[in-house]
Amino acid sequence: MTKKITGEQIRAVALNTIAFTVCFAVWTMFSVIGVPLKQQLGLNDAEFGLLVAMPILTGSLMRLPLGMLTDKVGGRIVFFALMAFTIVPVWLVSELDHYWSLLLCGFVVGVAGSSFSVGIAATARWFSRKNQGFAMGIFGAGNAGAAVTKFVAPTLVVAYGWTMVPKVYAVAMLVMVVAYWLLMPREPHHHKVGKHVTFSDQVKALKDPRVWKYCQYYSLVFGGYVGVSLWMTKYYVSEYGLGLQYAALMAAIFVLPSGVIRAAGGWLADRFGAHTVTWWVMWTTLICLFYMAYPPTTISIKTIAGDPLTFTVGGNMWLFTAALFIMGIAWGFGKASVFKYISDEYPDNIGVVSGIVGLIGGMGGFLLPIMFGVLVDIFHFNSVIWMLVFGVTGVSLVWMWWTERKPMATGLRTAEVME
């Protein structure tokens, strides 16, 4: 008999999702305020990439220890403490105007990004395995906090200057901390791992090759999402000459659907399996990137009459945005399906494994903007960044085929022979 979802479960997933949305907005705020800071401080593309990526580094590194801590003491206290810790550093960003001090403060603010491994473990433990994919998908929709930044931050920058953004975000975090502590239900004992489970028991997951495979997948669907989210406002400004608000709005066409669609990805993974959803996510990504990676090119063909026939390939902003939108939807599904693998295969170690996978995925989000900046500085055309992401997607597809599709096909052939 299927158990009804209780009010406490609904309250838990709702509060965790809202809190994660606020944390994600804070985590990605440099993607917008970094644009005026780039001009104000005279940064090149690589320096800009490091500035917007610095919070991603901390948020990634802290995911594993905080995921382990969540398994031990529960998500409510860890999530509350994490959010409370970030309030002062977020406000402090508005008082700084030197590159290295902003990097250092961004590193501290980045702790907000580790909220994912805390919230995903806390949310999953409120639900049965049958509904965990959907519940974690709802929680993961907090990725839409990046879209909140795309909508809110540019308006604040234009109206009041970039320093207003961290001030507003610090106040929002304070309100969230108070609401979370007052409204979040207390977790039963079975929502934590037993005291007999040691640190060494928890980190044994690092020896499992499947964990590293899921890290590779997540470094694309989540790390790529974060890295592209951080870069897209600048990309539209640089590639298409848009203003800051318009560029951020265009970037939100990728960011918002990719965040909110995650719940649907969780439902699909529950229904069709993590492998099937992830497999089609990778193929969809590869096809979109094949178009996006093609640089604007003018081709001149000499005709029989001797007159050149000239046409341009690539460079259309609306076709590019359509491909970006489709890729964002695919990544939204993929972010949920990868964690469905984890809830299926590591039900008693979700916090640790999600921390490991989240750490590596987050490191992808940290490294990509820096690599984007270096590539653009070297090659001097923007679409080179999509060539890099195309290569990463190809690696993921080959790995998946070798370790999952090929064994499945071999097993089917063996079964047919036995019949």
KOLFIVEX-214959 format. One line per field, with one value per residue (C-alpha): x, y, z. Coordinates in nm, 4 decimals, m for minus. Layout:
! residues N
xx [X,...] $
yy [Y,...] $
zz [Z,...] $
***
This chain:
! residues 419
xx [0.0000,0.1398,0.1891,0.0424,0.2863,0.2645,0.2537,0.5981,0.7421,0.5896,0.7174,1.0648,1.1062,0.9547,1.1804,1.4905,1.4134,1.3532,1.6670,1.8706,1.7293,1.8505,2.1908,2.2261,2.1389,2.4105,2.6542,2.6193,2.5870,2.9376,2.8105,2.6295,2.8257,3.1435,3.0550,3.0729,3.3657,3.5537,3.5258,3.5906,3.9036,4.0260,4.0262,4.1016,3.8788,4.0879,4.0821,3.7072,3.6668,3.8591,3.6523,3.3137,3.4389,3.5995,3.2775,3.2229,3.5552,3.4598,3.1068,3.2500,3.5235,3.2860,3.0216,3.1870,3.2564,2.9172,2.7441,2.9160,2.8213,2.4598,2.4545,2.5781,2.3840,2.0963,2.0210,1.8262,2.1115,2.3768,2.1691,2.0839,2.4474,2.5689,2.3276,2.3965,2.7719,2.7391,2.5421,2.8354,3.0708,2.7948,2.7403,3.1157,3.1447,2.9720,3.2496,3.5422,3.6955,4.0255,4.0557,4.2365,4.0101,3.7064,3.8582,3.9120,3.5622,3.4150,3.5964,3.4212,3.0807,3.1113,3.0240,2.6626,2.7084,2.7767,2.4122,2.3351,2.4895,2.3291,1.9836,1.9841,2.0674,1.8221,1.5434,1.5988,1.5758,1.2233,1.0949,1.0818,1.3123,1.0186,0.9663,1.3219,1.3984,1.0988,1.1653,1.5320,1.4272,1.1992,1.4814,1.7256,1.4936,1.6603,1.9212,1.6785,1.8439,2.0877,1.7910,1.6814,2.0226,1.9789,1.6486,1.7145,2.0842,2.0994,1.8056,1.9788,2.3069,2.1437,1.9286,2.1673,2.5098,2.6651,2.7226,2.3485,2.3342,2.5331,2.3480,2.0059,2.1261,2.2628,1.9253,1.7455,1.9764,1.9072,1.5304,1.5751,1.7815,1.5128,1.2284,1.4152,1.4867,1.1295,0.9457,1.1663,1.0386,1.2807,1.4203,1.3516,1.6536,1.6358,1.7224,2.0840,2.3455,2.4251,2.7041,2.8774,2.9455,3.2977,3.4669,3.6645,3.3408,3.1931,3.4889,3.5109,3.2812,3.5867,3.7174,3.4053,3.4650,3.0924,3.1107,3.3782,3.1697,2.8771,3.1195,3.2045,2.8371,2.7641,3.0645,2.8878,2.5187,2.5737,2.9295,2.8482,2.5255,2.7066,3.0003,2.7770,2.5418,2.8353,2.9629,2.6471,2.5750,2.9232,2.8936,2.5846,2.7472,3.0672,2.9294,2.6090,2.6707,2.3729,2.3361,2.3732,2.0001,1.9118,2.2129,2.1135,1.7550,1.8764,2.1021,1.7995,1.6394,1.9016,1.9297,1.5663,1.4222,1.7300,1.6767,1.3015,1.2738,1.4801,1.1702,1.0411,1.3803,1.3449,1.0004,1.1329,1.4255,1.1835,0.9689,1.2239,1.5445,1.8500,2.0464,1.7860,1.7316,2.1041,2.1843,1.9424,2.0566,2.4110,2.3035,2.0814,2.3706,2.6105,2.3732,2.3092,2.6791,2.7597,2.5720,2.6744,3.0451,3.0497,3.2073,3.0480,3.2064,3.1765,3.2170,3.2804,3.2266,3.3347,3.0423,3.0516,2.9814,3.2869,3.0934,3.1516,2.8594,2.8982,2.7027,2.7473,2.7251,2.6541,2.6238,2.2438,2.1571,1.8085,1.9143,2.1992,1.9599,1.7181,1.9996,2.1119,1.7557,1.7239,2.0618,1.9539,1.6388,1.8482,2.0898,1.7965,1.6837,2.0429,2.1020,1.8105,1.8881,2.2478,2.1250,1.8690,2.1677,2.2968,1.9711,1.9236,2.2749,2.3786,2.0608,2.2512,2.5318,2.3523,2.5167,2.8727,2.8252,2.6221,2.8976,3.1656,2.9663,2.8593,3.2194,3.3506,3.0524,3.1037,3.4727,3.3610,3.1644,3.4760,3.7196,3.5027,3.4794,3.8566,3.9161,3.6636,3.8545,4.1916,4.0572,3.8994,4.2200,4.4225,4.1942,3.9983,3.6588,3.3787,3.2454,3.5721,3.4212,3.1528,3.4199,3.5556,3.2120,3.1524,3.4685,3.3613,3.0227,3.1925,3.4002,3.0851,2.9066,3.2000,3.2314,2.8591,2.8565,3.1576,3.0393,2.6593,2.5281,2.7789,2.7344,2.3550,2.3700,2.6020,2.3670,2.0700,2.2513,2.3547,1.9959,1.8692,2.1213,2.0218,1.6565] $
yy [0.0000,0.3413,0.5802,0.9280,1.2170,1.3991,1.7710,1.7501,1.6006,1.8786,2.1440,1.9914,1.9752,2.3238,2.4927,2.3091,2.4127,2.7794,2.7913,2.6321,2.8872,3.1749,3.0105,2.9480,3.3091,3.4248,3.1675,3.3005,3.6752,3.7449,3.6369,3.9734,4.2083,4.0724,4.2485,4.6061,4.4988,4.3783,4.7260,4.9060,4.7041,4.6628,4.2813,4.0541,3.7532,3.5083,3.7371,3.7816,3.4039,3.3545,3.6219,3.4721,3.1183,3.1741,3.1163,2.7962,2.6591,2.6829,2.5619,2.2566,2.1761,2.1994,1.9694,1.6464,1.7356,1.9009,1.6055,1.3737,1.6010,1.6009,1.2205,1.2320,1.5182,1.5879,1.8521,2.1041,2.2217,2.2045,2.4014,2.6668,2.7119,2.7257,3.0050,3.2023,3.1854,3.3508,3.6630,3.8847,3.7848,3.8525,4.2040,4.2637,4.2196,4.5588,4.7306,4.6040,4.7497,4.5615,4.2497,4.0275,4.1249,4.0452,3.7078,3.6302,3.7381,3.5462,3.2376,3.2704,3.3528,3.0332,2.8231,2.8960,2.6615,2.3629,2.3833,2.1359,1.8291,1.9281,1.9799,1.6850,1.4383,1.5995,1.5996,1.2441,1.0974,1.2308,1.0088,0.6431,0.5234,0.5136,0.8913,1.0061,1.0962,1.3289,1.4803,1.5449,1.6886,1.9378,2.0336,2.0638,2.3173,2.5569,2.5851,2.8473,3.0768,3.1473,3.2769,3.4909,3.6546,3.7109,3.8897,4.0778,4.1679,4.3573,4.5758,4.6580,4.7290,4.9679,5.1424,5.1616,5.0329,4.6895,4.7350,4.7123,4.3487,4.1920,4.4138,4.2949,3.9344,3.9519,4.0738,3.8003,3.5388,3.6730,3.6449,3.2903,3.1853,3.2995,3.1416,2.8127,2.7738,2.8539,2.6491,2.3508,2.0301,1.8356,1.5186,1.1749,0.9676,0.7385,1.0376,1.0082,0.7359,0.5357,0.6261,0.3006,0.4387,0.5855,0.8439,0.5703,0.3822,0.6928,0.7712,0.4133,0.5390,0.7115,0.3680,0.2876,0.3510,0.4064,0.7129,0.8649,0.7911,0.9797,1.2600,1.2850,1.3007,1.5613,1.7740,1.8243,1.8554,2.0550,2.1875,2.2883,2.4504,2.6569,2.7477,2.8487,3.0394,3.2422,3.3138,3.3735,3.7356,3.8352,3.6119,3.7949,4.1316,4.0360,3.8258,4.0133,4.3606,4.3535,4.5742,4.4226,4.3856,4.2466,4.0116,3.8798,3.8305,3.6291,3.4237,3.3519,3.1683,2.9008,2.9349,2.9368,2.6351,2.4264,2.4909,2.4441,2.1448,1.9316,1.8003,1.6633,1.5008,1.3298,1.2004,1.0695,0.8998,0.7350,0.6129,0.5142,0.4734,0.6909,0.5371,0.5927,0.9582,1.0325,0.8596,1.0817,1.3895,1.3323,1.2858,1.5947,1.7967,1.6753,1.7704,2.1199,2.1824,2.0756,2.3868,2.6176,2.5403,2.6420,2.9901,3.2601,3.1863,3.3513,3.1041,3.2167,2.9689,3.0406,2.9659,2.8522,3.2092,3.3225,3.5292,3.4357,3.2940,3.4066,3.2979,3.3025,3.0019,3.0452,3.3665,3.3914,3.4911,3.3391,3.0009,2.9957,3.0790,2.8058,2.5476,2.6827,2.6546,2.2901,2.2057,2.3710,2.1568,1.8451,1.9393,2.0003,1.6407,1.5171,1.6833,1.4846,1.1561,1.1465,1.1727,0.9028,0.6742,0.7703,0.7216,0.3823,0.2502,0.4214,0.4554,0.4444,0.6778,0.9511,1.2437,1.1235,1.0101,1.3200,1.5249,1.3584,1.3883,1.7418,1.8371,1.7175,1.8623,2.1933,2.1874,2.1667,2.4863,2.6443,2.5412,2.6077,2.9912,3.0090,2.7817,2.9830,3.3022,3.1501,3.0067,3.3369,3.5266,3.2820,3.2286,3.5581,3.4137,3.3285,2.9996,2.8244,2.7655,2.5385,2.3286,2.2516,2.1522,1.9390,1.7419,1.6872,1.5594,1.3175,1.1734,1.1208,0.9422,0.7090,0.6272,0.5585,0.3376,0.1364,0.0796,0.0704,0.0344,m0.2269,m0.4565,m0.4238,m0.5199,m0.8134,m0.9317,m0.9189,m1.1224,m1.3789,m1.4092,m1.4563,m1.7369,m1.9117,m1.8977] $
zz [0.0000,m0.1011,0.1878,0.1564,0.1465,0.4782,0.5519,0.7114,0.3926,0.1820,0.4234,0.4281,0.0509,0.0043,0.2607,0.1401,m0.2178,m0.1326,0.0822,m0.1974,m0.4456,m0.2258,m0.1791,m0.5528,m0.6335,m0.3930,m0.5300,m0.8862,m0.8223,m0.9604,m1.3049,m1.3211,m1.0950,m1.2551,m1.5839,m1.4438,m1.2231,m1.5330,m1.6811,m1.3522,m1.2705,m1.6301,m1.6240,m1.9187,m1.9970,m1.7939,m1.4853,m1.5279,m1.5504,m1.2254,m1.0478,m1.1377,m1.0724,m0.7305,m0.5288,m0.7269,m0.5987,m0.2317,m0.2878,m0.4629,m0.2106,0.0855,m0.0608,0.0493,0.4162,0.4560,0.2885,0.5370,0.8255,0.7075,0.7125,1.0727,1.2380,0.9975,0.7357,0.9442,1.1660,0.8932,0.6402,0.9010,1.0068,0.6472,0.5516,0.8696,0.8009,0.4577,0.5567,0.6594,0.3720,0.1167,0.2556,0.2683,m0.1105,m0.1511,0.0464,m0.1641,m0.4804,m0.5252,m0.7397,m0.4892,m0.1994,m0.4145,m0.5021,m0.1335,m0.0329,m0.3260,m0.1997,0.1392,m0.0132,m0.2174,0.0883,m0.0104,m0.3062,m0.0825,0.0237,m0.2543,m0.0902,0.2421,0.0974,m0.1436,0.1346,0.3773,0.1180,m0.0068,0.3441,0.3876,0.1026,0.0022,m0.2755,m0.5170,m0.4857,m0.4186,m0.7803,m0.7990,m0.4546,m0.5333,m0.8676,m0.6930,m0.4579,m0.7473,m0.9126,m0.6679,m0.9445,m1.0738,m0.8200,m1.1031,m1.3052,m1.0089,m1.0299,m1.4062,m1.3466,m1.0216,m1.0242,m1.3603,m1.2547,m0.9264,m1.1082,m1.3555,m1.0914,m0.7942,m0.8990,m0.8539,m0.4781,m0.4137,m0.5294,m0.2400,0.0105,m0.1082,m0.1205,0.2354,0.3649,0.1692,0.3232,0.6741,0.6182,0.4848,0.7871,1.0316,0.8317,0.7911,1.1619,1.2636,1.0001,0.9116,1.0805,1.2967,1.1416,1.2922,1.3982,1.0961,0.8746,0.9904,0.9586,1.2699,1.5109,1.4204,1.0709,1.0801,0.8601,0.6845,0.6156,0.4572,0.2272,0.0939,m0.1819,m0.3321,m0.4367,m0.6383,m1.0129,m1.0642,m0.8419,m1.0657,m1.3727,m1.2205,m1.1358,m1.5068,m1.6031,m1.3376,m1.4282,m1.7625,m1.6743,m1.3539,m1.3881,m1.7441,m1.6272,m1.3647,m1.5898,m1.8814,m1.6455,m1.5178,m1.8685,m2.0730,m1.9738,m2.0827,m2.3918,m2.5185,m2.4454,m2.6277,m2.9154,m2.9978,m2.8491,m2.6122,m2.3049,m1.9576,m1.8811,m2.2243,m2.2169,m1.8730,m1.9940,m2.2942,m2.0660,m1.8442,m2.1393,m2.0710,m1.6942,m1.5790,m1.7692,m1.6923,m1.3224,m1.2877,m1.5254,m1.2887,m1.1114,m1.4427,m1.4939,m1.1575,m1.2533,m1.5865,m1.4099,m1.1641,m1.4548,m1.7216,m1.5226,m1.4688,m1.7549,m2.0268,m1.9373,m1.9051,m2.2366,m2.4308,m2.2393,m2.3657,m2.7279,m2.7212,m2.5777,m2.8457,m3.1281,m2.9874,m2.9347,m3.2909,m3.4082,m3.1235,m3.1628,m3.5293,m3.5454,m3.7636,m4.1015,m4.4430,m4.7313,m5.0853,m5.3716,m5.7278,m5.9633,m6.3286,m6.4392,m6.2479,m5.9931,m5.6285,m5.4322,m5.0740,m4.7702,m4.3934,m4.1636,m3.7931,m3.5957,m3.5801,m3.2233,m3.2250,m3.3628,m3.1130,m2.8281,m2.9397,m2.9298,m2.5912,m2.4603,m2.5727,m2.4199,m2.0941,m2.0813,m2.1428,m1.8657,m1.6306,m1.6910,m1.6580,m1.3222,m1.1816,m1.3574,m1.2304,m0.8730,m0.9405,m1.0075,m0.6612,m0.4702,m0.6397,m0.5804,m0.2532,m0.0430,0.2881,0.1821,m0.0097,0.1693,0.1064,m0.2534,m0.3443,m0.1789,m0.3928,m0.7141,m0.6279,m0.5493,m0.8854,m1.0696,m0.8951,m0.9832,m1.3449,m1.2846,m1.1324,m1.4052,m1.7108,m1.6821,m1.6318,m1.9310,m2.1319,m2.0560,m2.1444,m2.4722,m2.5759,m2.4879,m2.7021,m3.0039,m3.0025,m3.1001,m2.8588,m2.9974,m2.9070,m2.5614,m2.7114,m2.8803,m2.5331,m2.3991,m2.7113,m2.6276,m2.2660,m2.3865,m2.6246,m2.3386,m2.1304,m2.4149,m2.4816,m2.1108,m2.0820,m2.3903,m2.2711,m1.9134,m1.9522,m2.3075,m2.4226,m2.1156,m2.1526,m2.5208,m2.4447,m2.1706,m2.4072,m2.6725,m2.4102,m2.2873,m2.6442,m2.7070,m2.3822,m2.4825] $
***
